[in-house]
Amino acid sequence: RDASMLTSVFMQVIIFATLFVFIYLLIKRVIINNLKKINDTLSQITNGDLSVTVDVRSNKEFSSLSDDINSTVATLKRYIAESAARID
């Protein structure tokens, strides 16, 4: 009886650990990698490279964030061009 209970607990721990690793890898793939891509692109923009774009399309939220960042950069480029035209 004790051996059966120990085996059952051990199997539950193995199943939980496997499930935990699977969920971690899924979160890493979907969230962390996309945030890293966005952060890397924003770093380039901060350093003055307005030619870069964010292209993360894994889900609706990241797609929306990518589109908003790209729109902001396009607006900045337009403002810079308009300012340069006024100076000339």
PDB file with SEQRES, HELIX, SHEET and CRYST1 records, atoms N, CA, C and O in Angstrom:
SEQRES   1 A   88  ARG ASP ALA SER MET LEU THR SER VAL PHE MET GLN VAL          
SEQRES   2 A   88  ILE ILE PHE ALA THR LEU PHE VAL PHE ILE TYR LEU LEU          
SEQRES   3 A   88  ILE LYS ARG VAL ILE ILE ASN ASN LEU LYS LYS ILE ASN          
SEQRES   4 A   88  ASP THR LEU SER GLN ILE THR ASN GLY ASP LEU SER VAL          
SEQRES   5 A   88  THR VAL ASP VAL ARG SER ASN LYS GLU PHE SER SER LEU          
SEQRES   6 A   88  SER ASP ASP ILE ASN SER THR VAL ALA THR LEU LYS ARG          
SEQRES   7 A   88  TYR ILE ALA GLU SER ALA ALA ARG ILE ASP                      
HELIX    1 AA1 ASP A    2  ILE A   27  1                                  26    
HELIX    2 AA2 LYS A   28  ILE A   32  3                                   5    
HELIX    3 AA3 ASN A   33  THR A   46  1                                  14    
HELIX    4 AA4 LYS A   60  ILE A   87  1                                  28    
CRYST1    1.000    1.000    1.000  90.00  90.00  90.00 P 1           1          
ATOM      1  N   ARG A   1       0.824  -1.202   0.000  1.00  0.00           N  
ATOM      2  CA  ARG A   1       0.000   0.000   0.000  1.00  0.00           C  
ATOM      3  C   ARG A   1       0.865   1.260   0.000  1.00  0.00           C  
ATOM      4  O   ARG A   1       0.607   2.185  -0.771  1.00  0.00           O  
ATOM      5  N   ASP A   2       1.878   1.306   0.850  1.00  0.00           N  
ATOM      6  CA  ASP A   2       2.768   2.467   0.893  1.00  0.00           C  
ATOM      7  C   ASP A   2       3.548   2.622  -0.408  1.00  0.00           C  
ATOM      8  O   ASP A   2       3.763   3.737  -0.882  1.00  0.00           O  
ATOM      9  N   ALA A   3       3.967   1.503  -0.979  1.00  0.00           N  
ATOM     10  CA  ALA A   3       4.704   1.561  -2.244  1.00  0.00           C  
ATOM     11  C   ALA A   3       3.799   2.072  -3.357  1.00  0.00           C  
ATOM     12  O   ALA A   3       4.241   2.834  -4.217  1.00  0.00           O  
ATOM     13  N   SER A   4       2.551   1.662  -3.346  1.00  0.00           N  
ATOM     14  CA  SER A   4       1.600   2.126  -4.355  1.00  0.00           C  
ATOM     15  C   SER A   4       1.349   3.628  -4.214  1.00  0.00           C  
ATOM     16  O   SER A   4       1.260   4.345  -5.211  1.00  0.00           O  
ATOM     17  N   MET A   5       1.236   4.094  -2.981  1.00  0.00           N  
ATOM     18  CA  MET A   5       1.019   5.518  -2.745  1.00  0.00           C  
ATOM     19  C   MET A   5       2.254   6.318  -3.149  1.00  0.00           C  
ATOM     20  O   MET A   5       2.130   7.394  -3.735  1.00  0.00           O  
ATOM     21  N   LEU A   6       3.426   5.809  -2.845  1.00  0.00           N  
ATOM     22  CA  LEU A   6       4.672   6.473  -3.217  1.00  0.00           C  
ATOM     23  C   LEU A   6       4.803   6.550  -4.737  1.00  0.00           C  
ATOM     24  O   LEU A   6       5.223   7.575  -5.275  1.00  0.00           O  
ATOM     25  N   THR A   7       4.448   5.482  -5.418  1.00  0.00           N  
ATOM     26  CA  THR A   7       4.488   5.473  -6.878  1.00  0.00           C  
ATOM     27  C   THR A   7       3.500   6.488  -7.452  1.00  0.00           C  
ATOM     28  O   THR A   7       3.816   7.190  -8.412  1.00  0.00           O  
ATOM     29  N   SER A   8       2.326   6.563  -6.875  1.00  0.00           N  
ATOM     30  CA  SER A   8       1.319   7.513  -7.336  1.00  0.00           C  
ATOM     31  C   SER A   8       1.792   8.953  -7.144  1.00  0.00           C  
ATOM     32  O   SER A   8       1.634   9.781  -8.040  1.00  0.00           O  
ATOM     33  N   VAL A   9       2.366   9.253  -5.991  1.00  0.00           N  
ATOM     34  CA  VAL A   9       2.877  10.601  -5.731  1.00  0.00           C  
ATOM     35  C   VAL A   9       4.016  10.919  -6.689  1.00  0.00           C  
ATOM     36  O   VAL A   9       4.092  12.027  -7.220  1.00  0.00           O  
ATOM     37  N   PHE A  10       4.891   9.966  -6.908  1.00  0.00           N  
ATOM     38  CA  PHE A  10       6.016  10.166  -7.821  1.00  0.00           C  
ATOM     39  C   PHE A  10       5.517  10.458  -9.233  1.00  0.00           C  
ATOM     40  O   PHE A  10       6.040  11.352  -9.899  1.00  0.00           O  
ATOM     41  N   MET A  11       4.530   9.728  -9.690  1.00  0.00           N  
ATOM     42  CA  MET A  11       3.975   9.948 -11.029  1.00  0.00           C  
ATOM     43  C   MET A  11       3.321  11.330 -11.123  1.00  0.00           C  
ATOM     44  O   MET A  11       3.440  12.006 -12.145  1.00  0.00           O  
ATOM     45  N   GLN A  12       2.638  11.745 -10.070  1.00  0.00           N  
ATOM     46  CA  GLN A  12       2.024  13.069 -10.067  1.00  0.00           C  
ATOM     47  C   GLN A  12       3.080  14.164 -10.142  1.00  0.00           C  
ATOM     48  O   GLN A  12       2.893  15.164 -10.836  1.00  0.00           O  
ATOM     49  N   VAL A  13       4.185  13.979  -9.434  1.00  0.00           N  
ATOM     50  CA  VAL A  13       5.281  14.953  -9.479  1.00  0.00           C  
ATOM     51  C   VAL A  13       5.871  15.008 -10.883  1.00  0.00           C  
ATOM     52  O   VAL A  13       6.140  16.095 -11.396  1.00  0.00           O  
ATOM     53  N   ILE A  14       6.072  13.866 -11.505  1.00  0.00           N  
ATOM     54  CA  ILE A  14       6.615  13.813 -12.870  1.00  0.00           C  
ATOM     55  C   ILE A  14       5.659  14.507 -13.842  1.00  0.00           C  
ATOM     56  O   ILE A  14       6.099  15.284 -14.690  1.00  0.00           O  
ATOM     57  N   ILE A  15       4.378  14.240 -13.731  1.00  0.00           N  
ATOM     58  CA  ILE A  15       3.391  14.869 -14.614  1.00  0.00           C  
ATOM     59  C   ILE A  15       3.384  16.381 -14.404  1.00  0.00           C  
ATOM     60  O   ILE A  15       3.360  17.139 -15.374  1.00  0.00           O  
ATOM     61  N   PHE A  16       3.403  16.826 -13.152  1.00  0.00           N  
ATOM     62  CA  PHE A  16       3.420  18.255 -12.856  1.00  0.00           C  
ATOM     63  C   PHE A  16       4.678  18.913 -13.416  1.00  0.00           C  
ATOM     64  O   PHE A  16       4.599  19.986 -14.015  1.00  0.00           O  
ATOM     65  N   ALA A  17       5.832  18.283 -13.228  1.00  0.00           N  
ATOM     66  CA  ALA A  17       7.088  18.850 -13.732  1.00  0.00           C  
ATOM     67  C   ALA A  17       7.066  18.944 -15.253  1.00  0.00           C  
ATOM     68  O   ALA A  17       7.501  19.947 -15.818  1.00  0.00           O  
ATOM     69  N   THR A  18       6.569  17.918 -15.913  1.00  0.00           N  
ATOM     70  CA  THR A  18       6.479  17.929 -17.370  1.00  0.00           C  
ATOM     71  C   THR A  18       5.534  19.031 -17.846  1.00  0.00           C  
ATOM     72  O   THR A  18       5.836  19.744 -18.802  1.00  0.00           O  
ATOM     73  N   LEU A  19       4.412  19.163 -17.186  1.00  0.00           N  
ATOM     74  CA  LEU A  19       3.455  20.212 -17.533  1.00  0.00           C  
ATOM     75  C   LEU A  19       4.060  21.594 -17.302  1.00  0.00           C  
ATOM     76  O   LEU A  19       3.871  22.496 -18.118  1.00  0.00           O  
ATOM     77  N   PHE A  20       4.778  21.765 -16.210  1.00  0.00           N  
ATOM     78  CA  PHE A  20       5.429  23.039 -15.904  1.00  0.00           C  
ATOM     79  C   PHE A  20       6.439  23.407 -16.985  1.00  0.00           C  
ATOM     80  O   PHE A  20       6.468  24.548 -17.446  1.00  0.00           O  
ATOM     81  N   VAL A  21       7.265  22.451 -17.391  1.00  0.00           N  
ATOM     82  CA  VAL A  21       8.263  22.709 -18.435  1.00  0.00           C  
ATOM     83  C   VAL A  21       7.574  23.064 -19.746  1.00  0.00           C  
ATOM     84  O   VAL A  21       8.005  23.991 -20.431  1.00  0.00           O  
ATOM     85  N   PHE A  22       6.528  22.356 -20.105  1.00  0.00           N  
ATOM     86  CA  PHE A  22       5.794  22.641 -21.336  1.00  0.00           C  
ATOM     87  C   PHE A  22       5.210  24.055 -21.312  1.00  0.00           C  
ATOM     88  O   PHE A  22       5.334  24.793 -22.289  1.00  0.00           O  
ATOM     89  N   ILE A  23       4.577  24.430 -20.207  1.00  0.00           N  
ATOM     90  CA  ILE A  23       3.992  25.774 -20.098  1.00  0.00           C  
ATOM     91  C   ILE A  23       5.082  26.835 -20.146  1.00  0.00           C  
ATOM     92  O   ILE A  23       4.908  27.868 -20.792  1.00  0.00           O  
ATOM     93  N   TYR A  24       6.203  26.597 -19.472  1.00  0.00           N  
ATOM     94  CA  TYR A  24       7.319  27.549 -19.503  1.00  0.00           C  
ATOM     95  C   TYR A  24       7.823  27.756 -20.932  1.00  0.00           C  
ATOM     96  O   TYR A  24       8.031  28.891 -21.360  1.00  0.00           O  
ATOM     97  N   LEU A  25       8.016  26.671 -21.660  1.00  0.00           N  
ATOM     98  CA  LEU A  25       8.510  26.783 -23.035  1.00  0.00           C  
ATOM     99  C   LEU A  25       7.503  27.509 -23.927  1.00  0.00           C  
ATOM    100  O   LEU A  25       7.891  28.286 -24.800  1.00  0.00           O  
ATOM    101  N   LEU A  26       6.233  27.261 -23.712  1.00  0.00           N  
ATOM    102  CA  LEU A  26       5.197  27.947 -24.483  1.00  0.00           C  
ATOM    103  C   LEU A  26       5.204  29.444 -24.183  1.00  0.00           C  
ATOM    104  O   LEU A  26       5.148  30.265 -25.099  1.00  0.00           O  
ATOM    105  N   ILE A  27       5.272  29.793 -22.917  1.00  0.00           N  
ATOM    106  CA  ILE A  27       5.324  31.212 -22.538  1.00  0.00           C  
ATOM    107  C   ILE A  27       6.578  31.858 -23.101  1.00  0.00           C  
ATOM    108  O   ILE A  27       6.530  32.978 -23.610  1.00  0.00           O  
ATOM    109  N   LYS A  28       7.690  31.162 -23.011  1.00  0.00           N  
ATOM    110  CA  LYS A  28       8.946  31.708 -23.529  1.00  0.00           C  
ATOM    111  C   LYS A  28       8.838  31.967 -25.025  1.00  0.00           C  
ATOM    112  O   LYS A  28       9.262  33.014 -25.514  1.00  0.00           O  
ATOM    113  N   ARG A  29       8.278  31.026 -25.734  1.00  0.00           N  
ATOM    114  CA  ARG A  29       8.169  31.168 -27.186  1.00  0.00           C  
ATOM    115  C   ARG A  29       7.228  32.300 -27.575  1.00  0.00           C  
ATOM    116  O   ARG A  29       7.548  33.112 -28.444  1.00  0.00           O  
ATOM    117  N   VAL A  30       6.077  32.351 -26.935  1.00  0.00           N  
ATOM    118  CA  VAL A  30       5.041  33.297 -27.337  1.00  0.00           C  
ATOM    119  C   VAL A  30       5.286  34.699 -26.789  1.00  0.00           C  
ATOM    120  O   VAL A  30       5.112  35.682 -27.510  1.00  0.00           O  
ATOM    121  N   ILE A  31       5.679  34.800 -25.556  1.00  0.00           N  
ATOM    122  CA  ILE A  31       5.757  36.116 -24.928  1.00  0.00           C  
ATOM    123  C   ILE A  31       7.178  36.652 -24.877  1.00  0.00           C  
ATOM    124  O   ILE A  31       7.453  37.734 -25.395  1.00  0.00           O  
ATOM    125  N   ILE A  32       8.067  35.917 -24.266  1.00  0.00           N  
ATOM    126  CA  ILE A  32       9.416  36.435 -24.029  1.00  0.00           C  
ATOM    127  C   ILE A  32      10.151  36.709 -25.330  1.00  0.00           C  
ATOM    128  O   ILE A  32      10.773  37.763 -25.464  1.00  0.00           O  
ATOM    129  N   ASN A  33      10.103  35.806 -26.283  1.00  0.00           N  
ATOM    130  CA  ASN A  33      10.803  36.029 -27.553  1.00  0.00           C  
ATOM    131  C   ASN A  33      10.231  37.233 -28.303  1.00  0.00           C  
ATOM    132  O   ASN A  33      10.981  38.008 -28.897  1.00  0.00           O  
ATOM    133  N   ASN A  34       8.912  37.389 -28.279  1.00  0.00           N  
ATOM    134  CA  ASN A  34       8.304  38.542 -28.948  1.00  0.00           C  
ATOM    135  C   ASN A  34       8.664  39.845 -28.255  1.00  0.00           C  
ATOM    136  O   ASN A  34       8.934  40.847 -28.918  1.00  0.00           O  
ATOM    137  N   LEU A  35       8.672  39.843 -26.930  1.00  0.00           N  
ATOM    138  CA  LEU A  35       9.079  41.047 -26.207  1.00  0.00           C  
ATOM    139  C   LEU A  35      10.532  41.396 -26.496  1.00  0.00           C  
ATOM    140  O   LEU A  35      10.883  42.573 -26.587  1.00  0.00           O  
ATOM    141  N   LYS A  36      11.374  40.385 -26.640  1.00  0.00           N  
ATOM    142  CA  LYS A  36      12.781  40.640 -26.965  1.00  0.00           C  
ATOM    143  C   LYS A  36      12.902  41.275 -28.350  1.00  0.00           C  
ATOM    144  O   LYS A  36      13.671  42.219 -28.532  1.00  0.00           O  
ATOM    145  N   LYS A  37      12.148  40.762 -29.328  1.00  0.00           N  
ATOM    146  CA  LYS A  37      12.176  41.356 -30.674  1.00  0.00           C  
ATOM    147  C   LYS A  37      11.739  42.819 -30.630  1.00  0.00           C  
ATOM    148  O   LYS A  37      12.372  43.686 -31.233  1.00  0.00           O  
ATOM    149  N   ILE A  38      10.655  43.080 -29.914  1.00  0.00           N  
ATOM    150  CA  ILE A  38      10.149  44.451 -29.817  1.00  0.00           C  
ATOM    151  C   ILE A  38      11.158  45.339 -29.106  1.00  0.00           C  
ATOM    152  O   ILE A  38      11.419  46.459 -29.547  1.00  0.00           O  
ATOM    153  N   ASN A  39      11.723  44.852 -28.016  1.00  0.00           N  
ATOM    154  CA  ASN A  39      12.703  45.635 -27.267  1.00  0.00           C  
ATOM    155  C   ASN A  39      13.942  45.930 -28.101  1.00  0.00           C  
ATOM    156  O   ASN A  39      14.460  47.046 -28.063  1.00  0.00           O  
ATOM    157  N   ASP A  40      14.423  44.949 -28.851  1.00  0.00           N  
ATOM    158  CA  ASP A  40      15.594  45.167 -29.713  1.00  0.00           C  
ATOM    159  C   ASP A  40      15.305  46.243 -30.761  1.00  0.00           C  
ATOM    160  O   ASP A  40      16.145  47.106 -31.016  1.00  0.00           O  
ATOM    161  N   THR A  41      14.131  46.192 -31.358  1.00  0.00           N  
ATOM    162  CA  THR A  41      13.765  47.191 -32.361  1.00  0.00           C  
ATOM    163  C   THR A  41      13.631  48.571 -31.731  1.00  0.00           C  
ATOM    164  O   THR A  41      14.082  49.561 -32.307  1.00  0.00           O  
ATOM    165  N   LEU A  42      13.018  48.644 -30.557  1.00  0.00           N  
ATOM    166  CA  LEU A  42      12.889  49.932 -29.876  1.00  0.00           C  
ATOM    167  C   LEU A  42      14.253  50.506 -29.499  1.00  0.00           C  
ATOM    168  O   LEU A  42      14.437  51.723 -29.515  1.00  0.00           O  
ATOM    169  N   SER A  43      15.200  49.652 -29.165  1.00  0.00           N  
ATOM    170  CA  SER A  43      16.560  50.127 -28.875  1.00  0.00           C  
ATOM    171  C   SER A  43      17.182  50.757 -30.114  1.00  0.00           C  
ATOM    172  O   SER A  43      17.845  51.790 -30.023  1.00  0.00           O  
ATOM    173  N   GLN A  44      16.970  50.140 -31.269  1.00  0.00           N  
ATOM    174  CA  GLN A  44      17.485  50.712 -32.513  1.00  0.00           C  
ATOM    175  C   GLN A  44      16.830  52.062 -32.797  1.00  0.00           C  
ATOM    176  O   GLN A  44      17.503  53.002 -33.218  1.00  0.00           O  
ATOM    177  N   ILE A  45      15.537  52.159 -32.570  1.00  0.00           N  
ATOM    178  CA  ILE A  45      14.826  53.420 -32.791  1.00  0.00           C  
ATOM    179  C   ILE A  45      15.349  54.482 -31.831  1.00  0.00           C  
ATOM    180  O   ILE A  45      15.566  55.626 -32.231  1.00  0.00           O  
ATOM    181  N   THR A  46      15.553  54.115 -30.580  1.00  0.00           N  
ATOM    182  CA  THR A  46      16.087  55.047 -29.586  1.00  0.00           C  
ATOM    183  C   THR A  46      17.458  55.561 -29.993  1.00  0.00           C  
ATOM    184  O   THR A  46      17.803  56.709 -29.713  1.00  0.00           O  
ATOM    185  N   ASN A  47      18.234  54.722 -30.645  1.00  0.00           N  
ATOM    186  CA  ASN A  47      19.567  55.119 -31.102  1.00  0.00           C  
ATOM    187  C   ASN A  47      19.528  55.879 -32.426  1.00  0.00           C  
ATOM    188  O   ASN A  47      20.576  56.163 -33.005  1.00  0.00           O  
ATOM    189  N   GLY A  48      18.331  56.210 -32.909  1.00  0.00           N  
ATOM    190  CA  GLY A  48      18.203  57.065 -34.081  1.00  0.00           C  
ATOM    191  C   GLY A  48      17.930  56.364 -35.391  1.00  0.00           C  
ATOM    192  O   GLY A  48      17.810  57.030 -36.419  1.00  0.00           O  
ATOM    193  N   ASP A  49      17.828  55.050 -35.397  1.00  0.00           N  
ATOM    194  CA  ASP A  49      17.567  54.324 -36.640  1.00  0.00           C  
ATOM    195  C   ASP A  49      16.058  54.232 -36.863  1.00  0.00           C  
ATOM    196  O   ASP A  49      15.397  53.335 -36.341  1.00  0.00           O  
ATOM    197  N   LEU A  50      15.529  55.163 -37.638  1.00  0.00           N  
ATOM    198  CA  LEU A  50      14.092  55.172 -37.897  1.00  0.00           C  
ATOM    199  C   LEU A  50      13.710  54.341 -39.121  1.00  0.00           C  
ATOM    200  O   LEU A  50      12.561  54.373 -39.562  1.00  0.00           O  
ATOM    201  N   SER A  51      14.667  53.601 -39.664  1.00  0.00           N  
ATOM    202  CA  SER A  51      14.365  52.757 -40.824  1.00  0.00           C  
ATOM    203  C   SER A  51      13.876  51.366 -40.412  1.00  0.00           C  
ATOM    204  O   SER A  51      13.399  50.606 -41.255  1.00  0.00           O  
ATOM    205  N   VAL A  52      13.988  51.031 -39.136  1.00  0.00           N  
ATOM    206  CA  VAL A  52      13.585  49.699 -38.689  1.00  0.00           C  
ATOM    207  C   VAL A  52      12.082  49.653 -38.453  1.00  0.00           C  
ATOM    208  O   VAL A  52      11.445  50.669 -38.176  1.00  0.00           O  
ATOM    209  N   THR A  53      11.540  48.464 -38.569  1.00  0.00           N  
ATOM    210  CA  THR A  53      10.129  48.249 -38.257  1.00  0.00           C  
ATOM    211  C   THR A  53      10.006  47.046 -37.340  1.00  0.00           C  
ATOM    212  O   THR A  53      10.869  46.168 -37.320  1.00  0.00           O  
ATOM    213  N   VAL A  54       8.929  47.021 -36.590  1.00  0.00           N  
ATOM    214  CA  VAL A  54       8.626  45.885 -35.724  1.00  0.00           C  
ATOM    215  C   VAL A  54       7.685  44.977 -36.492  1.00  0.00           C  
ATOM    216  O   VAL A  54       6.667  45.429 -37.017  1.00  0.00           O  
ATOM    217  N   ASP A  55       8.023  43.688 -36.560  1.00  0.00           N  
ATOM    218  CA  ASP A  55       7.164  42.737 -37.266  1.00  0.00           C  
ATOM    219  C   ASP A  55       6.967  41.503 -36.391  1.00  0.00           C  
ATOM    220  O   ASP A  55       7.620  40.478 -36.585  1.00  0.00           O  
ATOM    221  N   VAL A  56       6.060  41.617 -35.430  1.00  0.00           N  
ATOM    222  CA  VAL A  56       5.725  40.498 -34.553  1.00  0.00           C  
ATOM    223  C   VAL A  56       4.251  40.210 -34.768  1.00  0.00           C  
ATOM    224  O   VAL A  56       3.405  41.043 -34.443  1.00  0.00           O  
ATOM    225  N   ARG A  57       3.931  39.044 -35.309  1.00  0.00           N  
ATOM    226  CA  ARG A  57       2.554  38.712 -35.689  1.00  0.00           C  
ATOM    227  C   ARG A  57       2.036  37.446 -35.007  1.00  0.00           C  
ATOM    228  O   ARG A  57       1.162  36.772 -35.551  1.00  0.00           O  
ATOM    229  N   SER A  58       2.553  37.118 -33.844  1.00  0.00           N  
ATOM    230  CA  SER A  58       2.168  35.849 -33.233  1.00  0.00           C  
ATOM    231  C   SER A  58       0.746  35.843 -32.676  1.00  0.00           C  
ATOM    232  O   SER A  58       0.093  34.800 -32.644  1.00  0.00           O  
ATOM    233  N   ASN A  59       0.269  37.001 -32.240  1.00  0.00           N  
ATOM    234  CA  ASN A  59      -1.114  37.084 -31.769  1.00  0.00           C  
ATOM    235  C   ASN A  59      -1.620  38.514 -31.931  1.00  0.00           C  
ATOM    236  O   ASN A  59      -0.872  39.406 -32.333  1.00  0.00           O  
ATOM    237  N   LYS A  60      -2.877  38.719 -31.620  1.00  0.00           N  
ATOM    238  CA  LYS A  60      -3.518  40.015 -31.861  1.00  0.00           C  
ATOM    239  C   LYS A  60      -2.848  41.144 -31.085  1.00  0.00           C  
ATOM    240  O   LYS A  60      -2.653  42.235 -31.621  1.00  0.00           O  
ATOM    241  N   GLU A  61      -2.498  40.892 -29.839  1.00  0.00           N  
ATOM    242  CA  GLU A  61      -1.921  41.937 -29.002  1.00  0.00           C  
ATOM    243  C   GLU A  61      -0.556  42.374 -29.518  1.00  0.00           C  
ATOM    244  O   GLU A  61      -0.282  43.570 -29.616  1.00  0.00           O  
ATOM    245  N   PHE A  62       0.297  41.418 -29.847  1.00  0.00           N  
ATOM    246  CA  PHE A  62       1.624  41.763 -30.356  1.00  0.00           C  
ATOM    247  C   PHE A  62       1.537  42.394 -31.744  1.00  0.00           C  
ATOM    248  O   PHE A  62       2.325  43.282 -32.066  1.00  0.00           O  
ATOM    249  N   SER A  63       0.603  41.952 -32.556  1.00  0.00           N  
ATOM    250  CA  SER A  63       0.408  42.574 -33.871  1.00  0.00           C  
ATOM    251  C   SER A  63      -0.015  44.026 -33.717  1.00  0.00           C  
ATOM    252  O   SER A  63       0.478  44.903 -34.425  1.00  0.00           O  
ATOM    253  N   SER A  64      -0.925  44.273 -32.793  1.00  0.00           N  
ATOM    254  CA  SER A  64      -1.387  45.636 -32.549  1.00  0.00           C  
ATOM    255  C   SER A  64      -0.255  46.513 -32.022  1.00  0.00           C  
ATOM    256  O   SER A  64      -0.099  47.653 -32.460  1.00  0.00           O  
ATOM    257  N   LEU A  65       0.526  45.995 -31.097  1.00  0.00           N  
ATOM    258  CA  LEU A  65       1.661  46.746 -30.563  1.00  0.00           C  
ATOM    259  C   LEU A  65       2.670  47.050 -31.663  1.00  0.00           C  
ATOM    260  O   LEU A  65       3.184  48.166 -31.742  1.00  0.00           O  
ATOM    261  N   SER A  66       2.958  46.068 -32.510  1.00  0.00           N  
ATOM    262  CA  SER A  66       3.881  46.276 -33.633  1.00  0.00           C  
ATOM    263  C   SER A  66       3.373  47.367 -34.563  1.00  0.00           C  
ATOM    264  O   SER A  66       4.127  48.255 -34.961  1.00  0.00           O  
ATOM    265  N   ASP A  67       2.097  47.298 -34.905  1.00  0.00           N  
ATOM    266  CA  ASP A  67       1.515  48.311 -35.795  1.00  0.00           C  
ATOM    267  C   ASP A  67       1.582  49.706 -35.172  1.00  0.00           C  
ATOM    268  O   ASP A  67       1.878  50.682 -35.861  1.00  0.00           O  
ATOM    269  N   ASP A  68       1.307  49.796 -33.878  1.00  0.00           N  
ATOM    270  CA  ASP A  68       1.348  51.097 -33.202  1.00  0.00           C  
ATOM    271  C   ASP A  68       2.759  51.672 -33.164  1.00  0.00           C  
ATOM    272  O   ASP A  68       2.945  52.871 -33.373  1.00  0.00           O  
ATOM    273  N   ILE A  69       3.740  50.838 -32.903  1.00  0.00           N  
ATOM    274  CA  ILE A  69       5.132  51.308 -32.900  1.00  0.00           C  
ATOM    275  C   ILE A  69       5.525  51.765 -34.296  1.00  0.00           C  
ATOM    276  O   ILE A  69       6.143  52.817 -34.456  1.00  0.00           O  
ATOM    277  N   ASN A  70       5.169  50.982 -35.306  1.00  0.00           N  
ATOM    278  CA  ASN A  70       5.499  51.360 -36.683  1.00  0.00           C  
ATOM    279  C   ASN A  70       4.810  52.664 -37.085  1.00  0.00           C  
ATOM    280  O   ASN A  70       5.399  53.479 -37.794  1.00  0.00           O  
ATOM    281  N   SER A  71       3.580  52.865 -36.645  1.00  0.00           N  
ATOM    282  CA  SER A  71       2.875  54.125 -36.931  1.00  0.00           C  
ATOM    283  C   SER A  71       3.555  55.299 -36.242  1.00  0.00           C  
ATOM    284  O   SER A  71       3.672  56.380 -36.820  1.00  0.00           O  
ATOM    285  N   THR A  72       3.998  55.092 -35.023  1.00  0.00           N  
ATOM    286  CA  THR A  72       4.700  56.150 -34.297  1.00  0.00           C  
ATOM    287  C   THR A  72       5.991  56.535 -35.002  1.00  0.00           C  
ATOM    288  O   THR A  72       6.302  57.720 -35.128  1.00  0.00           O  
ATOM    289  N   VAL A  73       6.736  55.550 -35.460  1.00  0.00           N  
ATOM    290  CA  VAL A  73       7.985  55.828 -36.181  1.00  0.00           C  
ATOM    291  C   VAL A  73       7.684  56.554 -37.490  1.00  0.00           C  
ATOM    292  O   VAL A  73       8.402  57.484 -37.858  1.00  0.00           O  
ATOM    293  N   ALA A  74       6.639  56.143 -38.192  1.00  0.00           N  
ATOM    294  CA  ALA A  74       6.265  56.827 -39.440  1.00  0.00           C  
ATOM    295  C   ALA A  74       5.895  58.281 -39.167  1.00  0.00           C  
ATOM    296  O   ALA A  74       6.254  59.165 -39.944  1.00  0.00           O  
ATOM    297  N   THR A  75       5.190  58.535 -38.083  1.00  0.00           N  
ATOM    298  CA  THR A  75       4.836  59.909 -37.714  1.00  0.00           C  
ATOM    299  C   THR A  75       6.082  60.717 -37.381  1.00  0.00           C  
ATOM    300  O   THR A  75       6.201  61.871 -37.792  1.00  0.00           O  
ATOM    301  N   LEU A  76       7.006  60.125 -36.643  1.00  0.00           N  
ATOM    302  CA  LEU A  76       8.269  60.813 -36.341  1.00  0.00           C  
ATOM    303  C   LEU A  76       9.025  61.163 -37.612  1.00  0.00           C  
ATOM    304  O   LEU A  76       9.548  62.269 -37.744  1.00  0.00           O  
ATOM    305  N   LYS A  77       9.084  60.230 -38.542  1.00  0.00           N  
ATOM    306  CA  LYS A  77       9.781  60.492 -39.809  1.00  0.00           C  
ATOM    307  C   LYS A  77       9.103  61.628 -40.575  1.00  0.00           C  
ATOM    308  O   LYS A  77       9.772  62.475 -41.167  1.00  0.00           O  
ATOM    309  N   ARG A  78       7.775  61.636 -40.558  1.00  0.00           N  
ATOM    310  CA  ARG A  78       7.042  62.704 -41.238  1.00  0.00           C  
ATOM    311  C   ARG A  78       7.316  64.055 -40.574  1.00  0.00           C  
ATOM    312  O   ARG A  78       7.534  65.049 -41.267  1.00  0.00           O  
ATOM    313  N   TYR A  79       7.306  64.103 -39.251  1.00  0.00           N  
ATOM    314  CA  TYR A  79       7.602  65.351 -38.539  1.00  0.00           C  
ATOM    315  C   TYR A  79       9.009  65.842 -38.832  1.00  0.00           C  
ATOM    316  O   TYR A  79       9.230  67.039 -39.011  1.00  0.00           O  
ATOM    317  N   ILE A  80       9.947  64.932 -38.881  1.00  0.00           N  
ATOM    318  CA  ILE A  80      11.335  65.308 -39.183  1.00  0.00           C  
ATOM    319  C   ILE A  80      11.427  65.870 -40.592  1.00  0.00           C  
ATOM    320  O   ILE A  80      12.089  66.885 -40.811  1.00  0.00           O  
ATOM    321  N   ALA A  81      10.767  65.221 -41.554  1.00  0.00           N  
ATOM    322  CA  ALA A  81      10.790  65.700 -42.942  1.00  0.00           C  
ATOM    323  C   ALA A  81      10.128  67.070 -43.053  1.00  0.00           C  
ATOM    324  O   ALA A  81      10.631  67.941 -43.763  1.00  0.00           O  
ATOM    325  N   GLU A  82       9.010  67.273 -42.366  1.00  0.00           N  
ATOM    326  CA  GLU A  82       8.330  68.568 -42.401  1.00  0.00           C  
ATOM    327  C   GLU A  82       9.193  69.659 -41.765  1.00  0.00           C  
ATOM    328  O   GLU A  82       9.248  70.781 -42.268  1.00  0.00           O  
ATOM    329  N   SER A  83       9.856  69.336 -40.677  1.00  0.00           N  
ATOM    330  CA  SER A  83      10.741  70.311 -40.025  1.00  0.00           C  
ATOM    331  C   SER A  83      11.917  70.661 -40.910  1.00  0.00           C  
ATOM    332  O   SER A  83      12.313  71.823 -40.998  1.00  0.00           O  
ATOM    333  N   ALA A  84      12.474  69.659 -41.565  1.00  0.00           N  
ATOM    334  CA  ALA A  84      13.604  69.903 -42.469  1.00  0.00           C  
ATOM    335  C   ALA A  84      13.169  70.769 -43.643  1.00  0.00           C  
ATOM    336  O   ALA A  84      13.930  71.627 -44.090  1.00  0.00           O  
ATOM    337  N   ALA A  85      11.961  70.559 -44.148  1.00  0.00           N  
ATOM    338  CA  ALA A  85      11.457  71.354 -45.270  1.00  0.00           C  
ATOM    339  C   ALA A  85      11.245  72.806 -44.853  1.00  0.00           C  
ATOM    340  O   ALA A  85      11.471  73.715 -45.651  1.00  0.00           O  
ATOM    341  N   ARG A  86      10.824  73.030 -43.638  1.00  0.00           N  
ATOM    342  CA  ARG A  86      10.616  74.400 -43.155  1.00  0.00           C  
ATOM    343  C   ARG A  86      11.937  75.133 -42.971  1.00  0.00           C  
ATOM    344  O   ARG A  86      12.021  76.343 -43.181  1.00  0.00           O  
ATOM    345  N   ILE A  87      12.955  74.401 -42.582  1.00  0.00           N  
ATOM    346  CA  ILE A  87      14.272  75.017 -42.377  1.00  0.00           C  
ATOM    347  C   ILE A  87      14.867  75.440 -43.710  1.00  0.00           C  
ATOM    348  O   ILE A  87      15.504  76.488 -43.807  1.00  0.00           O  
ATOM    349  N   ASP A  88      14.661  74.628 -44.733  1.00  0.00           N  
ATOM    350  CA  ASP A  88      15.214  74.933 -46.066  1.00  0.00           C  
ATOM    351  C   ASP A  88      14.453  76.055 -46.654  1.00  0.00           C  
ATOM    352  O   ASP A  88      14.744  76.480 -47.772  1.00  0.00           O  
TER     353      ASP A  88                                                      
END                                                                             
